[in-house]
């Protein structure tokens, strides 16, 4: 009995040693490619400083007059933690898993501005928000980004808000060819999708029924001078 027990321990030890050798090799085989969109540091600094010049010469003076605030400075950047970004990608992946027939094609990053209606802390400051897009096949615009439309979700059931038809957020589209792009997308969707845009506005607001997948609330700089 002791010999069998000793043999088992020996086998487990060998297996453990074998697996420990495999794992490092597995990690070494995973090569990470540098994204094509990476730019050099000098270019980034130049673009940032150019934007600061425009802000100081044109934008900040105009906004100070508009807001009647001589110390107002417009937003220079927004920061999201790496965990927030990972969670957002996981959320988008979960949406894709729930809706395998509708392909999420990318993320649009919009510039926006807070007002007193939606922020007390950052009122009048510029912000950014992110919206996933669905591919709009068949349009073939010469501008690739126009072939991908920002969407919310019209849930099939109330107990699963991320499973359902993708509903294009028309108000976030450029006016150029807007109707044609929406019409093209409608051809590949169900009647339920079309109903989200065709129901009368009276006593019904489709936007309130949709699941938002829009990410905002990054930390912005320069920070507000004071909380209002």
C-alpha positions as CSV (number, residue, x, y, z in Angstrom):
1,X,0.0,0.0,0.0
2,X,2.9,2.3,0.8
3,X,4.5,1.6,-2.6
4,X,1.2,2.5,-4.4
5,X,0.9,5.7,-2.4
6,X,4.5,6.6,-3.1
7,X,3.9,5.9,-6.8
8,X,0.8,8.2,-6.9
9,X,2.8,11.0,-5.3
10,X,5.6,10.5,-7.8
11,X,3.2,10.7,-10.7
12,X,1.5,13.8,-9.4
13,X,4.9,15.4,-8.9
14,X,6.0,14.7,-12.4
15,X,2.6,16.0,-13.8
16,X,3.0,19.2,-11.8
17,X,6.5,19.7,-13.1
18,X,5.4,19.0,-16.7
19,X,2.5,21.5,-16.4
20,X,4.8,24.1,-15.0
21,X,7.1,23.7,-18.0
22,X,4.2,24.0,-20.4
23,X,2.6,27.2,-19.0
24,X,5.6,29.5,-19.5
25,X,6.0,28.2,-23.1
26,X,2.4,28.8,-23.7
27,X,2.8,32.4,-22.6
28,X,5.9,32.8,-24.7
29,X,4.0,31.7,-27.8
30,X,1.4,34.5,-27.3
31,X,2.9,37.4,-29.3
32,X,1.5,40.9,-28.9
33,X,1.4,43.0,-32.0
34,X,1.8,46.8,-31.8
35,X,-1.5,48.4,-33.0
36,X,-1.2,50.2,-36.3
37,X,-2.7,53.4,-34.8
38,X,0.2,53.9,-32.4
39,X,1.8,57.4,-33.0
40,X,5.1,58.7,-31.9
41,X,5.5,60.8,-28.8
42,X,6.5,63.9,-30.7
43,X,3.4,63.8,-32.8
44,X,1.2,63.4,-29.8
45,X,2.8,66.4,-28.0
46,X,2.5,68.5,-31.1
47,X,-1.2,67.7,-31.5
48,X,-1.9,68.4,-27.8
49,X,-0.1,71.7,-27.8
50,X,-1.8,72.8,-31.1
51,X,-5.2,72.1,-29.4
52,X,-4.1,74.1,-26.4
53,X,-3.2,77.1,-28.6
54,X,-6.7,77.0,-30.3
55,X,-8.3,76.7,-26.9
56,X,-6.4,79.7,-25.5
57,X,-6.8,81.9,-28.6
58,X,-10.4,81.1,-29.6
59,X,-12.3,78.6,-27.5
60,X,-11.7,79.7,-24.0
61,X,-12.2,83.4,-24.6
62,X,-15.5,82.7,-26.4
63,X,-16.7,80.3,-23.7
64,X,-15.7,82.8,-20.9
65,X,-17.9,85.4,-22.6
66,X,-20.7,82.9,-23.1
67,X,-20.7,81.6,-19.5
68,X,-19.7,85.0,-18.0
69,X,-16.8,83.4,-16.2
70,X,-13.4,85.0,-16.7
71,X,-11.6,81.9,-15.2
72,X,-13.3,79.2,-17.3
73,X,-10.9,76.7,-18.9
74,X,-12.2,74.0,-21.3
75,X,-11.5,70.3,-20.8
76,X,-8.1,69.1,-21.9
77,X,-8.5,65.4,-21.4
78,X,-10.7,62.7,-19.8
79,X,-9.3,59.7,-17.9
80,X,-10.8,56.2,-17.5
81,X,-9.2,53.6,-15.3
82,X,-8.0,50.4,-17.0
83,X,-10.5,48.4,-14.9
84,X,-13.3,50.6,-16.1
85,X,-12.2,50.0,-19.7
86,X,-11.9,46.3,-19.2
87,X,-15.4,46.1,-17.6
88,X,-16.8,48.0,-20.6
89,X,-15.3,45.7,-23.1
90,X,-16.5,42.7,-21.1
91,X,-20.0,44.3,-21.1
92,X,-19.9,44.7,-24.9
93,X,-18.7,41.1,-25.2
94,X,-21.6,39.9,-23.1
95,X,-24.0,41.8,-25.4
96,X,-22.5,40.2,-28.4
97,X,-22.8,36.7,-26.8
98,X,-26.5,37.4,-26.1
99,X,-27.1,38.6,-29.7
100,X,-24.9,36.4,-31.9
101,X,-26.7,37.3,-35.2
102,X,-25.9,41.0,-34.7
103,X,-22.3,41.9,-35.0
104,X,-20.8,44.7,-32.9
105,X,-18.3,46.3,-35.2
106,X,-16.5,48.9,-33.1
107,X,-16.9,51.9,-30.7
108,X,-17.6,55.5,-31.5
109,X,-16.1,58.2,-29.3
110,X,-18.2,61.3,-29.2
111,X,-17.4,64.8,-27.9
112,X,-20.1,66.3,-25.8
113,X,-20.7,69.1,-23.2
114,X,-22.3,68.9,-19.8
115,X,-25.2,71.3,-19.0
116,X,-27.0,72.0,-15.8
117,X,-29.6,69.4,-16.8
118,X,-27.1,66.5,-16.6
119,X,-24.2,67.5,-14.3
120,X,-23.9,69.8,-11.4
121,X,-20.1,69.2,-10.9
122,X,-19.0,69.5,-14.6
123,X,-21.5,72.0,-15.9
124,X,-20.3,73.6,-19.2
125,X,-17.3,71.4,-19.5
126,X,-16.5,69.3,-22.6
127,X,-16.7,65.5,-22.2
128,X,-16.4,62.3,-24.2
129,X,-18.7,59.3,-24.3
130,X,-18.4,56.0,-26.0
131,X,-21.1,54.1,-28.0
132,X,-20.7,50.6,-29.6
133,X,-21.6,50.3,-33.2
134,X,-23.2,47.7,-35.4
135,X,-22.1,47.1,-39.0
136,X,-24.4,48.6,-41.7
137,X,-23.6,46.3,-44.6
138,X,-24.5,47.5,-48.1
139,X,-24.0,51.2,-47.7
140,X,-20.3,51.2,-48.8
141,X,-19.6,54.8,-47.9
142,X,-16.2,56.1,-48.9
143,X,-15.8,56.9,-45.2
144,X,-15.5,53.6,-43.4
145,X,-16.7,55.0,-40.1
146,X,-20.1,55.9,-41.6
147,X,-20.8,52.2,-42.3
148,X,-21.0,51.6,-38.6
149,X,-24.0,52.9,-36.6
150,X,-24.3,53.6,-32.9
151,X,-27.0,51.6,-31.2
152,X,-29.0,50.9,-28.0
153,X,-30.9,47.7,-27.3
154,X,-34.6,47.1,-27.5
155,X,-34.9,44.1,-25.1
156,X,-36.9,41.0,-26.0
157,X,-37.7,40.5,-22.3
158,X,-37.6,42.8,-19.3
159,X,-35.5,40.4,-17.2
160,X,-32.6,40.5,-19.7
161,X,-32.0,44.1,-20.8
162,X,-29.0,43.3,-23.1
163,X,-30.8,40.7,-25.3
164,X,-32.8,42.1,-28.2
165,X,-32.7,44.1,-31.4
166,X,-30.1,46.8,-31.9
167,X,-31.8,50.1,-32.3
168,X,-29.9,52.9,-34.1
169,X,-29.6,56.1,-32.2
170,X,-30.6,58.5,-35.0
171,X,-29.7,61.6,-33.0
172,X,-26.1,60.5,-32.9
173,X,-25.7,60.2,-36.7
174,X,-24.2,62.7,-39.1
175,X,-26.8,64.4,-41.3
176,X,-24.9,63.3,-44.4
177,X,-27.0,60.4,-45.9
178,X,-28.7,59.8,-42.6
179,X,-32.0,58.6,-44.0
180,X,-30.4,56.3,-46.5
181,X,-28.1,54.7,-43.9
182,X,-31.0,54.1,-41.5
183,X,-33.2,52.7,-44.3
184,X,-30.5,50.3,-45.4
185,X,-30.1,49.1,-41.8
186,X,-33.8,48.5,-41.5
187,X,-33.8,46.1,-44.4
188,X,-31.8,43.6,-42.4
189,X,-33.8,43.9,-39.2
190,X,-37.1,42.6,-37.9
191,X,-40.5,44.5,-37.8
192,X,-39.9,45.0,-34.1
193,X,-36.8,47.0,-34.8
194,X,-38.7,49.1,-37.3
195,X,-41.5,49.7,-34.8
196,X,-39.0,51.4,-32.4
197,X,-38.7,54.3,-34.9
198,X,-42.2,54.3,-36.4
199,X,-44.4,54.5,-33.3
200,X,-46.0,58.0,-32.7
201,X,-44.2,60.1,-30.2
202,X,-47.5,60.9,-28.4
203,X,-47.6,59.0,-25.0
204,X,-44.6,56.9,-26.1
205,X,-40.9,57.6,-26.0
206,X,-38.9,54.6,-27.5
207,X,-35.7,56.0,-25.9
208,X,-37.0,55.3,-22.5
209,X,-37.6,51.7,-23.3
210,X,-34.1,51.1,-24.7
211,X,-31.0,49.7,-22.8
212,X,-28.2,52.2,-23.0
213,X,-24.7,50.9,-23.6
214,X,-23.1,54.4,-23.6
215,X,-20.0,54.9,-21.4
216,X,-19.3,58.3,-19.8
217,X,-18.3,59.7,-16.4
218,X,-14.5,59.8,-16.9
219,X,-12.3,62.0,-14.8
220,X,-11.7,65.2,-16.6
221,X,-9.0,67.9,-16.4
222,X,-8.7,70.7,-15.7
223,X,-11.0,69.8,-12.8
224,X,-13.9,72.1,-11.8
225,X,-12.8,75.0,-9.6
226,X,-15.5,74.2,-7.2
227,X,-18.5,71.8,-6.9
228,X,-21.7,73.6,-7.7
